[in-house]
Amino acid sequence: MTHLYSPSVAARKTYIWAIPVLVIVFTFGGQILALLPAKHLNLISKENVENYPNILYLIVGSFTAVAIIFALWIRFFERSDFASVGFVTSARPRRHYLLGMLTAALMSGAVILSVLVLGGYAVERPNAITPGALVPILVLLFAFALQSATEEFVFRGWMMGRIAERYGVAAGVIGNSALFALMHFDIDTPETVATSYTIMLAASAFLFAVFLSLLAVKEKSIWGACAWHAIWNWSFITWFGLPTTGLDLGLTPLLVDLMPVQDASIWVTGGDHGPEGSIVCLAVLLLASLWLLFRIRQNQET
């Protein structure tokens, strides 16, 4: 039996076929439970839910509900602890979290710089950040930290860990990454987009999950993955004014307000998907994943 994080043994085992089913049901079920009261009270609607500040309820409310549901399942059904899903206190969590933040900042910066060099982005307007504009940026940092930690808890912590316990680490990495990519794939991709580009988007989502899985495997915890995921999502929107997975809030960014060059290829800019829809992002994630795989094998040999 392979324990990714902790040798804690659950008193009850979740059936292997039920793992992906529960991820889907608990994730969408938690989001629905959180959003229904707000919708019933006319606090949010389909048209304004992705506008700031309404987006905060979507992120904080729905992902808090999802985290609570999974926490209850692990604690009361499986009768296990949270170290078994990657929240390992003995794994230098502070160091891994700070390193994850730094790595995400460098990788997101590398993506943006590369697209700039390729002529994909231009400055949309002079940046005029004010103290008041810093408030939504800081609030979104908290929101993305919560959202990212929940997704890492579910996919890289619980799902990958439970699969790896029975079928090995490789199966855990591939299994959680495949479902993560499926649940994050944009089914509203315009018909005008070539099939090859759509395939690339799916591959990028899968590789995104593979990278985070390998990071968790290497560190034997999900602290670093939680931090990396949060800063990655947060930086594109709040530093550069670009969409993250298609989400564009139109806020005044912290560093520079960029926009795709009109005649630039969607393969370079990512279009409405933002930098994550760029082939440059795919290349950065691939190189980072290969480096992590090399380090994991190197550690196994020593």
N, C-alpha and C positions, 0 to 999 in steps of 0.2 A: 504494500500500500504506500502511495506517495503522498506525503504531507507537504504542501507548499509552504504553509505558514506556521502551523502549530500541530503537535501530535494529539491535540484534544479530540476525543472521539465522541461523536454525537450519539446520544442514546437511541435515537431513531434515525433511520436513513430515509432520505427522500428518494423515491424511485427515479432511476435515471431518465426515463421517458417524461417524468413529471417536471424535471428541472427547466427545460425550455418553456414548457406550458405555463409554469408558475411565474417565470420571468415576464412573459407576455401578459398574463392575467393580472398579476400584482402591479405591474408597471402601469398599464392602461387603466386598471381598476382604481389605483390610488390617485391617478390624475383626474379621473372622472369624479371621484368622491370629493376631491378638493375644489374642483371647478363648478360643480353643480350648485352649491349654495350661493356662490358669487353670481352665477348666471341667473339664478332664481330671483335674487335681489336686484338684478339689473346693474350690478357693479361692473361687469364686463360683458362684452359681446364678441361674436366671431370677427367683427370688423375692427375692434379696437384692442383685442387681447394682446396683440404683439406690438403695441405702442407703449412707450414709457409714460407713466410709471405702472400701467396695467400689467406689463410683462413681469413685474416683480412678483405679483400674485401667482402668475402662471408658473414661474420658476420656483419660488420659495414654497408656496402652498402645495403644489402638486408633488414636488420631489420630497418634501417633508413627509407627506402622506405615504409615498412609496417606501421611504426609509423606515418608517414606523411599522408598516406591514411586514417587511422583510425581517426587521428586528424581532417582532413578535413571533414570526415563524421559526426563526433560529433559536430563540430563547425557550419557547413553550412547546413547540412541536419537536424539533430536533434535540432540544435540551442541550445545546452546545453553547460555547462562548464566542465572543467576537474576535478573539485571537485566531480562531479557526477560519475566519474569512478575511484575514489580512490586517486587522487592526492590532498588530503585535507591538506591545509596549517595550519589549526588549530589543527591538530592531532599530534603535536610534531614530525614532520618529521625527524629531525636530530636524536632525541633519538631513534625512531623506526628504522631508517636506521642503526645506529651503533649497536643497539641490534640485528638486523637481521644479520649483518655481524658476530658478535660474536657467535650467536647461530649456524650459518652455519659452522663456523670453528670448534666448539665443536662437532657438529653432524658428520661432515665428518671425523674428527679425531677419533671419537668413532667407526665409521665403519672400518677405516683402522686398528686401534689397535685391534679390535675384529677379523678381518680376519688374522692378524699377529699371534694372540694368537692361532687361530685355525689351523695354519700352512699353510695358503693359499698364503702368499706372502713371498718373499725373496729379499734381496738386490741384484740388478742387477749389479751395478758397484759402486765404490767409488764416492761419490759426490765431484765435484770440481767446485763449482759455482764461476764464475768470474764476475767482474763488467759488462762486455759486455753481459753476459748471463742474467743479470737482466733486460735488455732492453725489450726483447720479453715478459718476465713475466709481467712487468708493463703495456706494451701495451695491452696484453691480458686481464689484469684486466679491462681496459677501455672498450675493445670490449665486454667482457662478461657482464659488467654492462649495456651497451647499449642493448645487446641482451635480457638479462633477464628482464630489465625494459619494453621492448617492449612486451614480452610475458605476463608479469603480467598486463600490461595496457590492452592488448587484452582479456585475459582469465579471470583473477581475477578482473580486473577493469570493462571493458565494458560488456563482456558476462555475468559474474556472477551477476553484478549489475542490468543489464536490465532484466534478468530472475527473480531475487529476487523481483524486483519491482512489478511483476505481480503474481508470484506463490510462493513466500516465499524464505527464505534463503536456506533451505534444497534443494529445486529444483535448485537453482543457483549453489550451491556447486556440486551437482551430475552432472548437465548438463554440466558445463564447464570442470569438471574433466574427464567426459566420452569422450568429443571431444578432449581434450588435450592428453589423453592417446592414442586415435585412431590416431591422427596426429603425435605422437612421437613413435608409435610402429614400431619396426624394422621388415619390411616385408622380409628382406633378411636373417632372422635367418636360419642357416644351417639345412638341413633336418636331420642331425645326432642328433640334439638336441631333447630331449624328449618333447612330447606335454605338459607334466606337467611343464617343465621348461619354455616353451613358455608362458604358462598361468601365471606363476609367474612373468615373465617380464611385461606382460600386467597389472597385478595387481599392480606391483611396480610403473609403470608409472601413473596409476590411483591414487594410494595412495600419490604419490609425489604431484599431483595436489590438492588432498583433504587437505593435510597438509598445503599447501600454501593458499588454500581457507580459511581454519579455522584461519590461522594466520591473514589474511586480515579482516575476520569477527571480530576477537577479538580486533584488533587495530583500526577498522573502517577506514582503509586506506590501500594502497598497498605499502607504503614506506618500511616497514619491509620485505614484501614478495620480493620486487625488490632486496633488499640488500642480503637477504638469498639466493635467486636463483643465484645471481652473484657469491658469494663466494663459494657456493656449486660446481658450474661448474668449476670455476677457480682453486680451491684448488687441486682437484684430478690430473689435468694435470700438474700444475706448482709447486706444493709442493711435489708430490710423483711420478711423471712420469708415471701415469696411465691414461687409456682412460676415457673420459667423454662421456657417451652415444655413445660409439664406436669410438669417435674421438681421435686419438693418434698422437700427433705432434712430438714426439721424441726430445723434448727440454730438456736441462739440468735443472732438478728440483731444487727448492729452498732448500728443506730439505733433502730428501733421494730418491734415484732412486730405485723403487720397481718393481718387476715383479711377475706374478703368478708362483707358484711352479708347475712344469710340471705334476706331478701326482696328484695334488690337484683337488678336485671336482669343476666343474664349478659352482655349487650351492654356493660354498664358495667364490671363487675368482671373479666370474662374467665373466671370460673369456675375449673375445674381447669387451664385453660391458663395461668392467671396473667395479669398485665397485658398481655402480648402478644396475648391473646385479646379485648381490649377495643376498642371502636370508638374510644376515646380514643387508643389507641396508633396505630391506622390513621390518624387525623387528624394526629397529630404527625409520623409518617413521611411523610405526603403533603406537609405544609407544608415539612418539611425538604428533601424531594426537589425540590420546586418552587423553593426558594431556591437549591439547588445548581445546578439547571438554568439558572436566571437568571444565576448567577455564571459558569458555564461559557460561556454565550453572550456575556456581557459581556467575558470575557477574550478570546474569539475576535475580537471587534470592535475590540479595542485593539491 
